[in-house]
């Protein structure tokens, strides 16, 4: 879909909101949730960054990037890691207001962070492929109060909020066991710019398995995803965040004649990750933040705490220069960048 088409769809969605102030809550939600594919670039011709332009937006592409971890989205939470649709909606709206733009986990790892100047990347990740993440209504749209439905609802309200996310799924993606329905779901998500990737076949604790069983779990799921029409996974999320005894088996291995390789491995939660351009980027142990408040165990490790912290320390977070071909940082941070980025650095 072209950038012009994206704008037209967004405008139509917003006009519908204005013209239907007395419609039911379901109708309003449907009006907001018009699916649109995320544009691969924020504009037809991204601006070329300069030291002056980077300084103006206080660009820091060596800064911290929040990778948020979600599980079930339920009307009533049954576990501490569950979120309600209202809680997810509120958090996404906060991100949109604070200038965050979603990218996928694969885009983060590849360093393909193509967002407007002054914006901050955010990675929305959903584990396990629960039915509350994605389902279609009778009109072929994402159902209200599913994760995808809410993402589109927020994107319609805040056009700069790119509607994309990463779904790490196991053997029944989105609760679907029928192969054709799996194909339909995966195709819809991939066609609309979402990432669907490997979370093992049966979600075991990999620490408890032999090296061979670890590889079996990963290969069986990769084969299932291939049959469902997903592209080969480039990222992998550890079930429970538990690493296998041989760490390399989480990203490289072979089973039954099939080899796998992932560009990155994600943990279960803790804190924002450093920039993918940094020397210290932990490619095979990328931390995530659990979506939650600040009570109990979440006082220092969940989204409310970290989003508040980044608001109070804006120079610590990743802020884009708007030019995907360059990496802009304050001069004092140049030494923290990977040598591979040396030719593309703007230090101001």
C-alpha positions in Angstrom: 0.0 0.0 0.0 1.4 3.5 -0.9 2.0 6.3 1.6 -0.9 8.3 0.0 -3.2 5.3 0.4 -2.2 5.1 4.1 -3.1 8.8 4.6 -6.5 8.4 2.9 -7.4 5.4 5.0 -6.4 7.3 8.2 -8.4 10.4 7.2 -11.5 8.2 6.4 -11.2 6.6 9.8 -11.0 10.0 11.6 -13.9 11.4 9.6 -16.0 8.5 10.6 -15.4 9.2 14.3 -16.5 12.8 13.8 -19.7 11.9 11.9 -20.8 9.1 14.3 -20.8 10.7 17.8 -24.0 8.9 18.8 -23.0 5.4 17.5 -22.6 2.5 19.8 -19.3 1.6 21.4 -18.9 -1.4 19.0 -19.6 0.8 16.0 -17.1 3.4 17.1 -14.5 0.8 17.7 -15.0 -0.7 14.2 -14.7 2.8 12.7 -11.4 3.3 14.4 -10.0 -0.1 13.5 -9.7 0.2 9.7 -6.7 -2.0 8.9 -3.8 -0.3 7.1 -0.4 -1.7 6.4 2.5 0.1 8.0 4.5 2.2 5.5 8.1 0.9 5.2 9.2 4.6 5.5 7.7 7.6 7.3 7.8 9.6 4.1 8.4 9.2 0.4 11.8 10.8 0.7 13.3 10.6 4.3 15.3 13.7 5.1 19.0 13.4 5.1 20.3 14.1 8.6 23.0 16.6 9.3 24.7 17.6 12.6 22.5 20.6 12.8 19.2 18.7 12.2 20.3 15.9 14.7 21.1 18.6 17.3 17.7 20.2 16.8 15.8 17.1 17.6 18.3 15.9 20.2 18.9 12.7 18.3 20.5 9.9 20.3 20.5 6.7 18.3 22.7 5.0 20.9 19.9 5.3 23.4 17.7 2.8 25.1 14.8 1.0 23.3 11.9 -0.4 25.2 10.8 -3.9 24.0 7.5 -4.6 25.7 6.3 -8.1 26.5 2.6 -8.9 26.5 0.7 -12.2 27.1 -3.0 -12.7 27.2 -5.4 -9.8 26.7 -8.5 -10.7 28.8 -11.6 -8.8 30.1 -10.6 -10.0 33.6 -7.0 -10.7 34.4 -6.4 -14.3 35.6 -2.6 -13.9 36.1 -0.3 -11.0 36.9 1.1 -11.0 33.4 -2.4 -10.7 31.8 -3.6 -7.3 30.6 -7.2 -6.1 30.0 -8.1 -4.5 26.7 -8.5 -1.2 28.6 -5.0 -1.5 30.1 -3.5 -2.3 26.7 -5.4 0.6 25.0 -4.3 3.0 27.7 -0.6 2.0 27.5 -0.5 2.2 23.7 -2.2 5.6 23.8 0.5 6.8 26.3 3.2 5.5 23.9 1.6 7.4 21.0 1.3 10.6 22.9 5.0 10.3 24.1 6.2 10.0 20.5 6.9 6.3 20.3 6.6 4.6 16.9 6.3 0.8 16.8 8.8 -1.4 14.9 9.1 -5.1 14.8 11.7 -7.2 16.7 13.2 -8.1 13.3 13.6 -4.5 12.3 15.2 -3.6 15.6 17.8 -6.4 15.3 18.5 -5.5 11.7 19.0 -1.9 12.6 16.2 -0.9 10.2 14.7 1.8 12.4 13.0 4.1 9.9 10.9 6.6 12.0 10.4 10.3 11.9 13.0 12.7 13.4 12.5 13.2 17.2 10.5 9.9 17.5 11.4 6.9 19.6 11.2 3.3 18.5 9.1 0.9 20.6 8.8 -2.9 20.0 5.5 -4.5 20.9 5.8 -8.2 21.4 3.1 -10.8 22.2 4.0 -14.3 23.4 2.3 -17.6 22.8 -0.1 -16.7 20.0 -3.2 -16.5 22.3 -6.6 -16.1 20.6 -6.8 -12.7 22.3 -4.0 -11.5 20.2 -5.6 -11.9 16.8 -9.0 -13.0 15.4 -11.1 -11.8 12.5 -14.8 -10.7 12.6 -17.4 -11.6 10.0 -16.3 -8.5 7.9 -12.7 -9.7 7.7 -11.4 -7.1 10.2 -9.5 -7.7 13.4 -11.9 -8.3 16.2 -12.5 -5.5 18.8 -10.5 -5.9 22.0 -7.9 -8.2 20.4 -4.3 -7.0 20.5 -4.4 -6.3 16.7 -7.8 -4.6 16.9 -6.6 -2.3 19.7 -3.3 -1.5 17.8 -5.3 -0.4 14.8 -7.8 1.6 17.0 -4.9 3.5 18.5 -3.2 4.0 15.1 -6.4 5.5 13.7 -6.5 7.9 16.6 -2.8 8.8 16.4 -1.7 8.5 12.7 2.0 8.6 13.6 1.6 5.4 15.6 2.6 2.7 13.1 0.4 -0.4 13.4 2.8 -3.2 13.8 4.0 -5.8 16.4 5.8 -9.1 16.7 3.9 -12.3 17.6 6.0 -15.2 18.8 3.8 -18.3 18.5 3.8 -22.0 19.3 2.0 -25.0 17.7 -1.5 -23.5 17.7 -1.0 -19.9 16.5 -3.8 -17.7 17.9 -5.6 -20.8 19.2 -6.0 -22.2 15.6 -5.4 -25.9 15.0 -6.8 -26.1 11.5 -4.0 -25.6 8.9 -6.0 -23.5 6.5 -7.2 -21.1 9.2 -3.6 -20.9 10.4 -2.5 -19.9 6.9 -5.2 -17.3 6.7 -4.2 -15.7 10.0 -0.5 -15.7 9.3 -1.0 -14.4 5.7 -3.2 -11.5 7.0 -0.6 -10.5 9.6 2.4 -10.8 7.4 0.6 -8.9 4.5 -0.2 -6.1 7.0 3.4 -5.7 8.2 3.4 -7.8 11.4 6.1 -10.3 12.3 5.1 -13.9 13.1 8.0 -15.9 14.5 9.2 -18.9 16.5 8.4 -19.5 20.2 9.1 -23.3 20.1 6.6 -26.0 19.3 5.2 -26.8 22.8 6.6 -24.0 25.0 8.9 -26.0 27.2 11.5 -24.8 29.7 14.5 -25.2 27.4 16.9 -25.3 30.4 15.4 -28.7 31.3 15.9 -30.2 27.8 18.9 -31.9 26.1 20.6 -30.1 23.3 18.8 -32.4 20.8 15.4 -31.7 22.3 16.0 -28.0 22.2 16.7 -28.1 18.5 13.7 -30.4 17.9 11.4 -27.9 19.6 12.7 -25.1 17.4 12.8 -27.0 14.1 9.3 -28.4 14.5 7.9 -25.0 15.1 9.8 -23.5 12.2 8.4 -26.2 9.9 4.9 -25.4 11.2 5.4 -21.7 10.5 6.7 -22.5 7.0 3.5 -24.5 6.2 1.4 -21.7 7.5 3.1 -19.3 5.1 5.3 -17.3 7.4 8.8 -16.2 6.2 11.7 -17.9 8.0 12.0 -16.6 11.6 14.9 -14.2 12.2 14.1 -13.7 15.8 13.3 -16.1 18.6 11.7 -15.6 22.1 12.7 -18.0 24.9 9.7 -19.6 26.7 9.8 -18.3 30.3 13.0 -16.5 29.3 14.8 -19.7 30.2 18.0 -20.3 28.3 19.2 -23.8 27.2 22.3 -25.1 28.9 24.2 -24.7 25.6 23.3 -21.1 24.9 24.1 -21.3 21.2 21.3 -23.9 20.7 18.8 -21.0 21.1 20.0 -19.5 17.8 21.9 -22.1 15.8 21.3 -25.8 15.4 20.1 -28.8 13.4 17.5 -31.4 13.9 16.2 -34.1 11.5 18.2 -32.6 8.6 16.8 -29.1 9.1 19.1 -26.3 10.2 18.0 -23.1 11.9 19.6 -19.8 12.6 18.2 -16.7 14.3 19.7 -13.2 14.2 18.6 -12.6 17.8 17.1 -14.2 20.9 14.8 -12.3 23.3 14.5 -12.9 27.1 11.3 -12.7 29.2 11.7 -9.3 30.8 13.7 -6.8 32.9 14.7 -3.5 31.3 15.0 -1.6 27.9 17.7 -2.8 25.5 20.6 -0.8 24.3 20.6 0.4 20.7 21.3 -2.2 18.0 24.1 0.1 16.9 25.9 -0.1 20.2 29.0 -2.3 20.8 27.2 -3.8 23.8 24.0 -4.8 22.0 23.2 -8.2 23.5 22.0 -9.9 20.3 21.4 -13.3 21.9 20.0 -12.1 25.2 17.9 -9.0 24.5 15.9 -7.9 27.5 12.2 -7.0 27.5 9.9 -5.2 29.8 6.7 -6.8 31.1 3.6 -4.7 30.6 2.4 -3.9 34.1 2.1 -1.3 36.9 4.6 -0.6 39.6 3.3 -2.8 42.5 5.1 -5.9 43.9 7.8 -7.3 41.7 7.1 -4.7 39.1 8.4 -1.8 41.1 11.5 -1.7 39.0 11.0 -4.0 36.1 7.7 -3.3 34.3 6.4 -0.7 31.8 5.0 1.9 34.1 8.3 2.2 35.9 10.5 2.3 32.8 8.3 4.6 30.7 8.2 7.0 33.7 12.0 6.7 34.0 12.6 7.4 30.3 10.3 10.4 30.5 12.4 11.8 33.3 15.7 10.9 31.5 14.9 11.7 27.9 18.6 11.9 26.9 19.0 8.2 27.8 16.4 6.9 25.3 16.8 6.3 21.6 15.7 9.4 19.7 15.7 9.2 15.9 17.4 11.6 13.5 14.8 10.7 10.8 17.5 9.4 8.4 17.6 5.5 8.3 21.0 5.7 6.5 22.7 7.6 9.3 23.3 7.1 13.0 23.3 10.3 15.0 24.6 10.6 18.6 25.9 13.3 20.9 29.7 13.4 20.4 30.4 11.9 23.8 28.6 8.7 22.8 30.4 8.1 19.6 32.8 5.6 21.2 29.9 3.4 22.4 28.9 2.6 18.8 29.8 -0.5 16.9 32.8 0.0 14.5 30.5 -1.4 11.7 28.6 1.9 11.9 31.6 4.2 11.7 31.0 5.4 8.2 27.4 6.3 8.9 27.8 8.2 12.2 26.9 11.8 12.7 28.4 13.0 16.0 27.3 16.5 17.1 
